Amino acid sequence: MKTIQDLKQLAYDAHRGTYSNPEYTSTKFVEDYTNDLNDLLEQIPSDYHSWVREKYISLLSKWLSSQTSIFSPFISGRSNYPAKRMQKLNGWADNHYKNFSDWRENIVKRVKRWEKKKNYSLSSEIEEKHEKLSELQDWQEKMKAINKIVRSKKLSEIEINEELTVLYGLSEQTIHKLLNPRYSYEKKGFQGWQLSNNNATIRNTKARIKELERRLEAEGQDNEEYEVKGVRVELDIAENRVKLFFPRKPVKENRRELSNNGFRWSYNNDCWQAYMSAEPRVKAMLENMDIRYE
């Protein structure tokens, strides 16, 4: 397998036209990016190491290759220096570097999303949502308690500072913001909208937990089905999907109408499907549709 050390000659070629000591620069380049790749691999599961290493070196190699024809006037001399051509080559090299840096910046998050999706289960999401709900509820009560202290007329500013530091571990910067609102019409402490927004998130999280528990209970049960104009409609509560099974491929106009109503073709399930929230309008949609087949 190719390593970053194998790119040393390419790194030398990429820097010989822009650095006075390309040997040192290429050696330092290999060292720095070897360390960077090792740091990156430590952040992701070993199953992805081979692919990430290969992709990293490939993008890095393309960036280096794009620099091999670039020369600085300080190295080549100003006489007959092709400024416009160098400007164009620099832009090309910048694009390759952006491709590399964007991929490098996002790959850890992408791998984590893939891992989460791979290990997903309803029970794990329910557990995660319960933990989130507990944190949100604790924070709601904490904001109320902090407001009570901050707005107390019996406590001096020094006593308020002490209580917020000792009881809630707030930093001096946070305490200063709470005691000195940004706008004159705002009260000290957390604002009403902050409490309302957190309360709304609590309600949404509770609703999500309820929906997930309903779907978990439905796992293993037979899906409810009915038929409209020859189209089989299946309500899959466990997957939170309403599925439409047409006997043949509908014409383009029908497919466009399905898309406009939130349905997408599923290659895995061989049907048109949407979230369960679309179910109340399914019957009317199919009855009003001029269903034709290719």
LUMPA-467738 format. One record per residue: residue number from 1; residue in one letter; x, y, z of N, C-alpha, C in turn. Coordinates in steps of 0.05 Angstrom, whole numbers. Layout:
N
<pt NUM; "A"; <X; Y; Z>; <X; Y; Z>; <X; Y; Z>>
...
This chain:
294
<pt 1; "M"; <17; -24; 0>; <0; 0; 0>; <18; 25; 0>>
<pt 2; "K"; <9; 45; -16>; <25; 69; -18>; <24; 85; 9>>
<pt 3; "T"; <47; 97; 16>; <49; 113; 40>; <56; 141; 33>>
<pt 4; "I"; <55; 159; 52>; <62; 187; 47>; <92; 189; 41>>
<pt 5; "Q"; <108; 171; 53>; <136; 171; 47>; <142; 168; 17>>
<pt 6; "D"; <124; 153; 4>; <127; 149; -25>; <123; 174; -41>>
<pt 7; "L"; <111; 195; -28>; <106; 220; -42>; <129; 240; -40>>
<pt 8; "K"; <151; 232; -28>; <173; 251; -23>; <183; 263; -48>>
<pt 9; "Q"; <188; 247; -69>; <198; 258; -94>; <178; 277; -107>>
<pt 10; "L"; <152; 270; -105>; <131; 287; -115>; <130; 313; -100>>
<pt 11; "A"; <134; 311; -73>; <135; 335; -56>; <158; 353; -64>>
<pt 12; "Y"; <181; 340; -70>; <205; 355; -78>; <199; 370; -104>>
<pt 13; "D"; <187; 356; -124>; <181; 369; -149>; <161; 391; -146>>
<pt 14; "A"; <142; 388; -127>; <121; 408; -123>; <132; 434; -110>>
<pt 15; "H"; <154; 431; -95>; <165; 454; -81>; <191; 466; -93>>
<pt 16; "R"; <202; 453; -113>; <228; 462; -123>; <226; 489; -138>>
<pt 17; "G"; <202; 495; -148>; <198; 521; -162>; <189; 544; -144>>
<pt 18; "T"; <183; 538; -118>; <173; 559; -100>; <189; 562; -74>>
<pt 19; "Y"; <206; 543; -69>; <222; 543; -44>; <252; 541; -51>>
<pt 20; "S"; <268; 556; -36>; <297; 556; -41>; <311; 530; -33>>
<pt 21; "N"; <298; 515; -14>; <309; 490; -4>; <288; 468; -6>>
<pt 22; "P"; <283; 459; -30>; <261; 439; -34>; <266; 412; -20>>
<pt 23; "E"; <291; 405; -16>; <298; 380; -2>; <288; 381; 27>>
<pt 24; "Y"; <294; 403; 41>; <284; 406; 68>; <254; 408; 69>>
<pt 25; "T"; <243; 424; 51>; <213; 428; 51>; <198; 402; 46>>
<pt 26; "S"; <208; 386; 27>; <195; 360; 21>; <197; 341; 44>>
<pt 27; "T"; <220; 341; 58>; <224; 323; 81>; <204; 331; 103>>
<pt 28; "K"; <202; 358; 108>; <184; 368; 129>; <155; 363; 121>>
<pt 29; "F"; <149; 365; 96>; <122; 360; 86>; <114; 331; 92>>
<pt 30; "V"; <131; 312; 85>; <125; 284; 90>; <121; 279; 120>>
<pt 31; "E"; <138; 291; 136>; <137; 287; 165>; <111; 298; 176>>
<pt 32; "D"; <104; 322; 168>; <79; 335; 179>; <54; 320; 171>>
<pt 33; "Y"; <53; 312; 145>; <28; 299; 136>; <26; 270; 145>>
<pt 34; "T"; <49; 258; 150>; <48; 231; 162>; <36; 233; 190>>
<pt 35; "N"; <45; 253; 205>; <33; 257; 232>; <4; 264; 231>>
<pt 36; "D"; <-4; 280; 211>; <-32; 288; 209>; <-49; 264; 202>>
<pt 37; "L"; <-40; 247; 184>; <-55; 223; 177>; <-58; 204; 201>>
<pt 38; "N"; <-36; 201; 216>; <-38; 184; 240>; <-58; 195; 261>>
<pt 39; "D"; <-58; 222; 264>; <-77; 234; 282>; <-106; 229; 272>>
<pt 40; "L"; <-109; 231; 246>; <-136; 226; 234>; <-145; 197; 239>>
<pt 41; "L"; <-127; 178; 235>; <-135; 150; 238>; <-142; 143; 267>>
<pt 42; "E"; <-130; 158; 286>; <-137; 153; 314>; <-165; 160; 321>>
<pt 43; "Q"; <-177; 177; 304>; <-204; 187; 310>; <-226; 170; 298>>
<pt 44; "I"; <-219; 150; 282>; <-239; 135; 268>; <-235; 105; 273>>
<pt 45; "P"; <-256; 88; 271>; <-253; 59; 275>; <-234; 47; 255>>
<pt 46; "S"; <-221; 25; 264>; <-200; 12; 247>; <-211; 1; 221>>
<pt 47; "D"; <-237; -5; 220>; <-249; -16; 196>; <-246; 3; 172>>
<pt 48; "Y"; <-244; 29; 178>; <-242; 49; 157>; <-214; 58; 150>>
<pt 49; "H"; <-194; 48; 165>; <-167; 58; 162>; <-156; 55; 134>>
<pt 50; "S"; <-159; 31; 122>; <-148; 26; 96>; <-160; 45; 75>>
<pt 51; "W"; <-186; 49; 75>; <-199; 66; 56>; <-192; 95; 61>>
<pt 52; "V"; <-191; 104; 86>; <-185; 132; 92>; <-156; 138; 85>>
<pt 53; "R"; <-137; 120; 91>; <-109; 124; 84>; <-106; 127; 53>>
<pt 54; "E"; <-119; 109; 39>; <-117; 109; 9>; <-128; 135; -2>>
<pt 55; "K"; <-151; 144; 8>; <-164; 168; -2>; <-147; 193; 6>>
<pt 56; "Y"; <-137; 193; 30>; <-120; 215; 40>; <-96; 219; 22>>
<pt 57; "I"; <-82; 197; 16>; <-57; 198; 0>; <-64; 205; -29>>
<pt 58; "S"; <-87; 196; -39>; <-95; 202; -66>; <-100; 232; -70>>
<pt 59; "L"; <-115; 244; -52>; <-121; 272; -53>; <-96; 289; -49>>
<pt 60; "L"; <-79; 280; -31>; <-54; 295; -25>; <-36; 294; -50>>
<pt 61; "S"; <-35; 271; -63>; <-19; 267; -87>; <-29; 285; -110>>
<pt 62; "K"; <-55; 288; -113>; <-66; 305; -134>; <-59; 334; -129>>
<pt 63; "W"; <-59; 342; -103>; <-52; 369; -96>; <-23; 375; -103>>
<pt 64; "L"; <-5; 356; -95>; <23; 359; -101>; <28; 360; -131>>
<pt 65; "S"; <15; 342; -145>; <19; 341; -175>; <11; 367; -188>>
<pt 66; "S"; <-9; 380; -177>; <-18; 406; -189>; <1; 428; -185>>
<pt 67; "Q"; <21; 424; -167>; <40; 446; -161>; <67; 442; -176>>
<pt 68; "T"; <71; 420; -189>; <97; 414; -200>; <105; 433; -223>>
<pt 69; "S"; <86; 446; -236>; <93; 465; -258>; <93; 494; -249>>
<pt 70; "I"; <89; 498; -223>; <88; 526; -213>; <116; 535; -204>>
<pt 71; "F"; <123; 559; -214>; <149; 571; -207>; <145; 599; -197>>
<pt 72; "S"; <161; 606; -177>; <160; 633; -166>; <181; 650; -181>>
<pt 73; "P"; <175; 676; -186>; <195; 693; -200>; <221; 696; -183>>
<pt 74; "F"; <219; 692; -157>; <242; 694; -140>; <261; 670; -145>>
<pt 75; "I"; <250; 648; -155>; <266; 624; -160>; <275; 623; -189>>
<pt 76; "S"; <256; 628; -208>; <262; 626; -236>; <273; 652; -248>>
<pt 77; "G"; <269; 674; -234>; <277; 700; -245>; <253; 714; -258>>
<pt 78; "R"; <254; 740; -259>; <231; 756; -269>; <231; 758; -299>>
<pt 79; "S"; <253; 752; -312>; <255; 755; -341>; <237; 735; -355>>
<pt 80; "N"; <218; 745; -372>; <199; 728; -387>; <182; 710; -369>>
<pt 81; "Y"; <177; 720; -344>; <161; 703; -326>; <132; 702; -335>>
<pt 82; "P"; <121; 678; -339>; <93; 675; -350>; <72; 679; -328>>
<pt 83; "A"; <68; 704; -320>; <51; 710; -297>; <22; 699; -300>>
<pt 84; "K"; <10; 703; -324>; <-17; 694; -328>; <-20; 663; -325>>
<pt 85; "R"; <0; 649; -337>; <-1; 620; -336>; <3; 611; -307>>
<pt 86; "M"; <21; 624; -293>; <26; 616; -265>; <1; 621; -247>>
<pt 87; "Q"; <-13; 643; -254>; <-38; 650; -239>; <-59; 628; -243>>
<pt 88; "K"; <-60; 619; -268>; <-80; 598; -275>; <-72; 571; -261>>
<pt 89; "L"; <-46; 565; -261>; <-37; 540; -248>; <-41; 542; -217>>
<pt 90; "N"; <-37; 565; -206>; <-41; 569; -177>; <-70; 565; -170>>
<pt 91; "G"; <-88; 575; -187>; <-117; 571; -182>; <-124; 541; -183>>
<pt 92; "W"; <-112; 527; -202>; <-117; 498; -204>; <-107; 484; -179>>
<pt 93; "A"; <-83; 491; -170>; <-71; 479; -146>; <-88; 485; -121>>
<pt 94; "D"; <-98; 510; -120>; <-116; 518; -97>; <-141; 501; -96>>
<pt 95; "N"; <-152; 495; -120>; <-176; 478; -121>; <-171; 450; -110>>
<pt 96; "H"; <-147; 439; -118>; <-140; 412; -108>; <-135; 412; -78>>
<pt 97; "Y"; <-123; 434; -68>; <-119; 435; -39>; <-146; 437; -24>>
<pt 98; "K"; <-165; 453; -36>; <-191; 456; -23>; <-205; 429; -23>>
<pt 99; "N"; <-203; 413; -44>; <-215; 386; -44>; <-204; 369; -22>>
<pt 100; "F"; <-178; 371; -19>; <-164; 355; 2>; <-172; 365; 30>>
<pt 101; "S"; <-171; 391; 35>; <-176; 402; 62>; <-206; 398; 70>>
<pt 102; "D"; <-224; 401; 50>; <-253; 397; 56>; <-258; 368; 64>>
<pt 103; "W"; <-246; 350; 49>; <-250; 322; 55>; <-238; 315; 82>>
<pt 104; "R"; <-214; 326; 87>; <-200; 321; 113>; <-216; 332; 137>>
<pt 105; "E"; <-229; 355; 133>; <-244; 367; 154>; <-269; 352; 161>>
<pt 106; "N"; <-282; 340; 141>; <-308; 328; 145>; <-308; 297; 148>>
<pt 107; "I"; <-286; 284; 143>; <-287; 255; 142>; <-293; 242; 169>>
<pt 108; "V"; <-283; 254; 191>; <-289; 242; 217>; <-319; 243; 223>>
<pt 109; "K"; <-331; 266; 217>; <-360; 268; 222>; <-376; 248; 204>>
<pt 110; "R"; <-366; 245; 179>; <-380; 227; 161>; <-378; 198; 170>>
<pt 111; "V"; <-355; 190; 180>; <-351; 163; 190>; <-368; 158; 214>>
<pt 112; "K"; <-370; 178; 232>; <-387; 175; 256>; <-416; 172; 248>>
<pt 113; "R"; <-425; 187; 227>; <-453; 184; 218>; <-457; 156; 206>>
<pt 114; "W"; <-438; 146; 191>; <-440; 119; 180>; <-441; 98; 202>>
<pt 115; "E"; <-425; 101; 223>; <-425; 82; 245>; <-451; 83; 260>>
<pt 116; "K"; <-461; 107; 264>; <-486; 110; 279>; <-509; 97; 263>>
<pt 117; "K"; <-509; 101; 237>; <-530; 89; 220>; <-528; 59; 220>>
<pt 118; "K"; <-502; 49; 219>; <-498; 20; 218>; <-507; 7; 244>>
<pt 119; "N"; <-503; 20; 267>; <-510; 9; 293>; <-537; 18; 303>>
<pt 120; "Y"; <-553; 31; 285>; <-579; 42; 294>; <-599; 20; 302>>
<pt 121; "S"; <-614; 26; 323>; <-637; 10; 330>; <-657; 28; 344>>
<pt 122; "L"; <-682; 21; 344>; <-702; 38; 357>; <-697; 40; 387>>
<pt 123; "S"; <-689; 18; 399>; <-684; 18; 428>; <-661; 36; 435>>
<pt 124; "S"; <-640; 36; 418>; <-617; 54; 424>; <-624; 83; 421>>
<pt 125; "E"; <-641; 90; 402>; <-650; 118; 398>; <-668; 126; 421>>
<pt 126; "I"; <-685; 108; 431>; <-703; 114; 453>; <-686; 120; 478>>
<pt 127; "E"; <-665; 104; 483>; <-648; 108; 505>; <-633; 135; 503>>
<pt 128; "E"; <-624; 141; 479>; <-610; 167; 474>; <-629; 190; 479>>
<pt 129; "K"; <-654; 188; 470>; <-673; 210; 473>; <-681; 213; 502>>
<pt 130; "H"; <-682; 191; 518>; <-688; 194; 546>; <-665; 209; 561>>
<pt 131; "E"; <-641; 203; 553>; <-617; 217; 565>; <-619; 247; 558>>
<pt 132; "K"; <-625; 253; 533>; <-628; 281; 524>; <-650; 295; 539>>
<pt 133; "L"; <-673; 281; 543>; <-695; 292; 557>; <-688; 299; 586>>
<pt 134; "S"; <-673; 281; 599>; <-665; 285; 626>; <-647; 310; 629>>
<pt 135; "E"; <-628; 313; 609>; <-610; 336; 609>; <-626; 362; 605>>
<pt 136; "L"; <-645; 361; 586>; <-661; 385; 581>; <-678; 393; 605>>
<pt 137; "Q"; <-690; 374; 619>; <-706; 380; 642>; <-689; 391; 665>>
<pt 138; "D"; <-665; 379; 668>; <-646; 389; 689>; <-638; 418; 683>>
<pt 139; "W"; <-633; 423; 657>; <-625; 450; 650>; <-648; 470; 654>>
<pt 140; "Q"; <-672; 462; 649>; <-695; 479; 653>; <-698; 488; 682>>
<pt 141; "E"; <-695; 468; 700>; <-697; 474; 728>; <-673; 490; 737>>
<pt 142; "K"; <-650; 486; 725>; <-625; 501; 732>; <-629; 530; 724>>
<pt 143; "M"; <-640; 535; 701>; <-644; 563; 692>; <-663; 577; 710>>
<pt 144; "K"; <-684; 564; 719>; <-704; 576; 737>; <-690; 583; 764>>
<pt 145; "A"; <-675; 564; 774>; <-661; 569; 800>; <-641; 591; 798>>
<pt 146; "I"; <-626; 592; 776>; <-606; 614; 772>; <-620; 641; 770>>
<pt 147; "N"; <-643; 642; 756>; <-658; 667; 754>; <-668; 677; 781>>
<pt 148; "K"; <-676; 658; 798>; <-685; 665; 825>; <-663; 678; 841>>
<pt 149; "I"; <-638; 667; 838>; <-615; 679; 853>; <-608; 706; 841>>
<pt 150; "V"; <-606; 708; 815>; <-597; 732; 801>; <-616; 755; 806>>
<pt 151; "R"; <-642; 750; 808>; <-662; 771; 811>; <-670; 776; 840>>
<pt 152; "S"; <-657; 762; 858>; <-663; 766; 887>; <-654; 794; 896>>
<pt 153; "K"; <-672; 807; 911>; <-666; 834; 921>; <-653; 832; 949>>
<pt 154; "K"; <-652; 808; 961>; <-641; 804; 987>; <-611; 799; 986>>
<pt 155; "L"; <-601; 792; 962>; <-572; 785; 960>; <-557; 808; 946>>
<pt 156; "S"; <-533; 812; 956>; <-515; 831; 943>; <-503; 818; 918>>
<pt 157; "E"; <-490; 835; 902>; <-477; 824; 878>; <-455; 804; 884>>
<pt 158; "I"; <-441; 810; 906>; <-419; 791; 915>; <-431; 764; 923>>
<pt 159; "E"; <-454; 765; 938>; <-467; 740; 947>; <-478; 725; 923>>
<pt 160; "I"; <-489; 740; 904>; <-499; 727; 879>; <-477; 712; 865>>
<pt 161; "N"; <-454; 726; 862>; <-431; 714; 849>; <-422; 689; 863>>
<pt 162; "E"; <-421; 690; 889>; <-412; 667; 905>; <-431; 643; 901>>
<pt 163; "E"; <-457; 648; 903>; <-476; 626; 900>; <-475; 613; 872>>
<pt 164; "L"; <-474; 630; 852>; <-473; 620; 824>; <-447; 604; 819>>
<pt 165; "T"; <-425; 613; 832>; <-400; 599; 828>; <-399; 572; 843>>
<pt 166; "V"; <-408; 573; 869>; <-407; 550; 886>; <-428; 529; 879>>
<pt 167; "L"; <-453; 538; 875>; <-475; 520; 871>; <-476; 509; 842>>
<pt 168; "Y"; <-469; 526; 822>; <-473; 518; 794>; <-448; 519; 778>>
<pt 169; "G"; <-426; 526; 790>; <-400; 525; 776>; <-398; 543; 752>>
<pt 170; "L"; <-413; 566; 752>; <-412; 584; 729>; <-386; 600; 729>>
<pt 171; "S"; <-377; 606; 705>; <-353; 622; 702>; <-359; 652; 706>>
<pt 172; "E"; <-338; 668; 711>; <-341; 696; 715>; <-354; 709; 690>>
<pt 173; "Q"; <-346; 700; 667>; <-356; 711; 642>; <-386; 706; 639>>
<pt 174; "T"; <-395; 681; 646>; <-424; 675; 645>; <-439; 691; 665>>
<pt 175; "I"; <-429; 693; 689>; <-443; 709; 710>; <-445; 738; 702>>
<pt 176; "H"; <-424; 749; 690>; <-425; 777; 681>; <-447; 781; 660>>
<pt 177; "K"; <-450; 761; 641>; <-471; 763; 621>; <-499; 762; 633>>
<pt 178; "L"; <-502; 745; 653>; <-528; 742; 666>; <-535; 767; 682>>
<pt 179; "L"; <-516; 780; 694>; <-521; 804; 710>; <-522; 829; 694>>
<pt 180; "N"; <-512; 828; 669>; <-512; 852; 652>; <-523; 846; 625>>
<pt 181; "P"; <-550; 846; 623>; <-563; 840; 598>; <-554; 858; 575>>
<pt 182; "R"; <-555; 848; 551>; <-546; 863; 528>; <-564; 887; 522>>
<pt 183; "Y"; <-590; 883; 525>; <-609; 905; 519>; <-623; 915; 544>>
<pt 184; "S"; <-631; 940; 543>; <-642; 953; 567>; <-669; 941; 575>>
<pt 185; "Y"; <-683; 930; 556>; <-710; 919; 562>; <-708; 890; 573>>
<pt 186; "E"; <-685; 878; 573>; <-682; 851; 583>; <-677; 850; 613>>
<pt 187; "K"; <-687; 829; 625>; <-683; 825; 654>; <-657; 811; 659>>
<pt 188; "K"; <-648; 812; 683>; <-624; 797; 691>; <-630; 767; 689>>
<pt 189; "G"; <-609; 751; 684>; <-612; 722; 683>; <-620; 713; 655>>
<pt 190; "F"; <-630; 688; 654>; <-639; 677; 629>; <-665; 690; 620>>
<pt 191; "Q"; <-667; 695; 594>; <-691; 708; 584>; <-714; 689; 580>>
<pt 192; "G"; <-738; 700; 579>; <-762; 684; 576>; <-761; 666; 551>>
<pt 193; "W"; <-751; 677; 530>; <-750; 662; 505>; <-731; 638; 507>>
<pt 194; "Q"; <-710; 640; 524>; <-692; 617; 528>; <-706; 595; 542>>
<pt 195; "L"; <-722; 602; 563>; <-737; 582; 577>; <-759; 570; 559>>
<pt 196; "S"; <-772; 586; 543>; <-793; 576; 525>; <-782; 558; 504>>
<pt 197; "N"; <-759; 565; 492>; <-747; 548; 472>; <-738; 521; 483>>
<pt 198; "N"; <-727; 521; 507>; <-718; 496; 519>; <-743; 479; 526>>
<pt 199; "N"; <-764; 492; 534>; <-789; 478; 541>; <-801; 465; 516>>
<pt 200; "A"; <-799; 480; 493>; <-809; 469; 468>; <-793; 445; 459>>
<pt 201; "T"; <-766; 446; 463>; <-749; 423; 457>; <-756; 399; 475>>
<pt 202; "I"; <-763; 404; 500>; <-771; 382; 518>; <-797; 369; 507>>
<pt 203; "R"; <-816; 385; 499>; <-841; 375; 488>; <-836; 358; 463>>
<pt 204; "N"; <-819; 369; 445>; <-813; 354; 420>; <-799; 328; 426>>
<pt 205; "T"; <-781; 328; 446>; <-767; 303; 453>; <-786; 283; 464>>
<pt 206; "K"; <-804; 291; 481>; <-824; 273; 492>; <-842; 261; 470>>
<pt 207; "A"; <-849; 277; 451>; <-866; 268; 429>; <-850; 248; 412>>
<pt 208; "R"; <-824; 253; 408>; <-807; 235; 393>; <-804; 208; 407>>
<pt 209; "I"; <-801; 209; 433>; <-799; 184; 449>; <-825; 168; 447>>
<pt 210; "K"; <-847; 181; 448>; <-873; 168; 446>; <-876; 154; 419>>
<pt 211; "E"; <-868; 168; 398>; <-870; 157; 371>; <-851; 133; 368>>
<pt 212; "L"; <-827; 135; 379>; <-807; 113; 377>; <-817; 88; 392>>
<pt 213; "E"; <-829; 93; 415>; <-839; 70; 431>; <-863; 57; 417>>
<pt 214; "R"; <-879; 73; 403>; <-901; 61; 388>; <-891; 44; 365>>
<pt 215; "R"; <-870; 54; 352>; <-857; 39; 330>; <-844; 13; 340>>
<pt 216; "L"; <-832; 15; 364>; <-819; -8; 376>; <-839; -30; 382>>
<pt 217; "E"; <-862; -22; 392>; <-883; -41; 399>; <-894; -54; 374>>
<pt 218; "A"; <-893; -40; 351>; <-904; -50; 326>; <-885; -70; 312>>
<pt 219; "E"; <-860; -71; 320>; <-841; -89; 308>; <-850; -118; 311>>
<pt 220; "G"; <-849; -132; 289>; <-858; -160; 289>; <-887; -164; 284>>
<pt 221; "Q"; <-903; -142; 285>; <-931; -144; 279>; <-936; -142; 249>>
<pt 222; "D"; <-958; -152; 239>; <-965; -150; 211>; <-973; -122; 205>>
<pt 223; "N"; <-964; -112; 182>; <-971; -85; 173>; <-1000; -83; 163>>
<pt 224; "E"; <-1013; -61; 169>; <-1040; -57; 159>; <-1038; -51; 129>>
<pt 225; "E"; <-1057; -62; 113>; <-1057; -58; 84>; <-1085; -53; 74>>
<pt 226; "Y"; <-1087; -38; 53>; <-1112; -34; 38>; <-1105; -27; 9>>
<pt 227; "E"; <-1126; -27; -8>; <-1121; -22; -36>; <-1137; 1; -47>>
<pt 228; "V"; <-1125; 17; -64>; <-1139; 40; -76>; <-1133; 39; -106>>
<pt 229; "K"; <-1153; 35; -123>; <-1150; 35; -152>; <-1127; 16; -162>>
<pt 230; "G"; <-1126; -7; -149>; <-1106; -27; -157>; <-1078; -23; -145>>
<pt 231; "V"; <-1075; -2; -128>; <-1049; 3; -115>; <-1051; -7; -86>>
<pt 232; "R"; <-1032; -24; -79>; <-1032; -34; -51>; <-1018; -14; -33>>
<pt 233; "V"; <-1033; -6; -12>; <-1022; 14; 7>; <-1015; -2; 33>>
<pt 234; "E"; <-990; 1; 42>; <-981; -14; 66>; <-972; 7; 86>>
<pt 235; "L"; <-982; 4; 111>; <-974; 22; 133>; <-954; 7; 150>>
<pt 236; "D"; <-929; 15; 148>; <-907; 2; 163>; <-900; 20; 187>>
<pt 237; "I"; <-913; 14; 209>; <-910; 31; 233>; <-881; 29; 244>>
<pt 238; "A"; <-870; 5; 243>; <-843; 1; 254>; <-822; 18; 239>>
<pt 239; "E"; <-826; 21; 213>; <-807; 38; 197>; <-817; 67; 194>>
<pt 240; "N"; <-841; 72; 205>; <-853; 99; 203>; <-857; 107; 173>>
<pt 241; "R"; <-866; 88; 157>; <-869; 94; 128>; <-896; 84; 119>>
<pt 242; "V"; <-907; 99; 99>; <-930; 89; 84>; <-919; 82; 56>>
<pt 243; "K"; <-925; 57; 47>; <-913; 47; 23>; <-935; 42; 2>>
<pt 244; "L"; <-929; 50; -23>; <-947; 46; -45>; <-935; 26; -65>>
<pt 245; "F"; <-949; 4; -70>; <-940; -16; -89>; <-958; -16; -114>>
<pt 246; "F"; <-947; -6; -136>; <-961; -6; -161>; <-956; -32; -176>>
<pt 247; "P"; <-976; -42; -191>; <-972; -67; -206>; <-950; -65; -227>>
<pt 248; "R"; <-948; -40; -239>; <-927; -36; -259>; <-916; -7; -255>>
<pt 249; "K"; <-897; 0; -271>; <-885; 27; -269>; <-904; 48; -278>>
<pt 250; "P"; <-912; 67; -261>; <-930; 89; -270>; <-917; 108; -289>>
<pt 251; "V"; <-933; 122; -304>; <-921; 141; -324>; <-908; 165; -310>>
<pt 252; "K"; <-893; 180; -325>; <-877; 202; -314>; <-894; 222; -299>>
<pt 253; "E"; <-918; 229; -309>; <-936; 248; -296>; <-944; 238; -269>>
<pt 254; "N"; <-950; 212; -267>; <-957; 200; -241>; <-934; 201; -221>>
<pt 255; "R"; <-910; 195; -232>; <-886; 195; -215>; <-881; 223; -204>>
<pt 256; "R"; <-885; 243; -221>; <-881; 271; -213>; <-901; 278; -191>>
<pt 257; "E"; <-925; 269; -194>; <-946; 275; -174>; <-939; 262; -147>>
<pt 258; "L"; <-929; 237; -148>; <-921; 224; -124>; <-898; 239; -110>>
<pt 259; "S"; <-879; 248; -125>; <-856; 263; -114>; <-866; 289; -101>>
<pt 260; "N"; <-885; 303; -115>; <-896; 328; -104>; <-911; 323; -78>>
<pt 261; "N"; <-920; 299; -73>; <-934; 293; -48>; <-916; 280; -27>>
<pt 262; "G"; <-890; 281; -32>; <-871; 272; -12>; <-863; 243; -14>>
<pt 263; "F"; <-871; 229; -36>; <-863; 201; -39>; <-837; 199; -55>>
<pt 264; "R"; <-821; 180; -47>; <-795; 174; -61>; <-793; 145; -67>>
<pt 265; "W"; <-780; 138; -90>; <-777; 110; -97>; <-756; 97; -80>>
<pt 266; "S"; <-763; 74; -69>; <-745; 58; -52>; <-736; 34; -67>>
<pt 267; "Y"; <-710; 33; -74>; <-699; 10; -89>; <-699; -15; -70>>
<pt 268; "N"; <-695; -10; -44>; <-693; -33; -26>; <-721; -46; -22>>
<pt 269; "N"; <-742; -30; -21>; <-769; -41; -16>; <-785; -44; -42>>
<pt 270; "D"; <-774; -34; -64>; <-788; -36; -90>; <-816; -24; -90>>
<pt 271; "C"; <-817; 0; -78>; <-843; 14; -76>; <-838; 44; -74>>
<pt 272; "W"; <-860; 59; -75>; <-859; 88; -69>; <-866; 91; -40>>
<pt 273; "Q"; <-851; 106; -25>; <-856; 109; 3>; <-852; 137; 13>>
<pt 274; "A"; <-866; 143; 35>; <-863; 170; 48>; <-866; 165; 78>>
<pt 275; "Y"; <-861; 186; 93>; <-865; 184; 122>; <-895; 180; 128>>
<pt 276; "M"; <-900; 168; 151>; <-927; 161; 159>; <-946; 185; 160>>
<pt 277; "S"; <-934; 208; 164>; <-951; 233; 165>; <-966; 238; 139>>
<pt 278; "A"; <-957; 225; 117>; <-970; 229; 91>; <-995; 211; 88>>
<pt 279; "E"; <-999; 192; 106>; <-1020; 172; 103>; <-1048; 183; 100>>
<pt 280; "P"; <-1055; 204; 116>; <-1083; 215; 114>; <-1091; 224; 86>>
<pt 281; "R"; <-1071; 233; 70>; <-1079; 243; 43>; <-1074; 223; 21>>
<pt 282; "V"; <-1066; 198; 28>; <-1060; 178; 7>; <-1084; 170; -9>>
<pt 283; "K"; <-1106; 165; 5>; <-1130; 155; -8>; <-1141; 176; -28>>
<pt 284; "A"; <-1142; 201; -20>; <-1152; 222; -37>; <-1133; 227; -61>>
<pt 285; "M"; <-1107; 225; -55>; <-1087; 229; -76>; <-1090; 208; -98>>
<pt 286; "L"; <-1093; 182; -90>; <-1095; 161; -110>; <-1121; 161; -125>>
<pt 287; "E"; <-1143; 168; -111>; <-1169; 169; -124>; <-1170; 192; -145>>
<pt 288; "N"; <-1156; 214; -139>; <-1157; 237; -158>; <-1135; 234; -180>>
<pt 289; "M"; <-1118; 215; -177>; <-1096; 211; -197>; <-1105; 195; -221>>
<pt 290; "D"; <-1098; 205; -244>; <-1104; 190; -268>; <-1081; 169; -272>>
<pt 291; "I"; <-1084; 146; -259>; <-1063; 127; -258>; <-1061; 112; -285>>
<pt 292; "R"; <-1037; 115; -297>; <-1031; 101; -322>; <-1003; 88; -320>>
<pt 293; "Y"; <-999; 68; -336>; <-973; 53; -334>; <-958; 53; -360>>
<pt 294; "E"; <-932; 52; -358>; <-915; 52; -382>; <-917; 24; -396>>
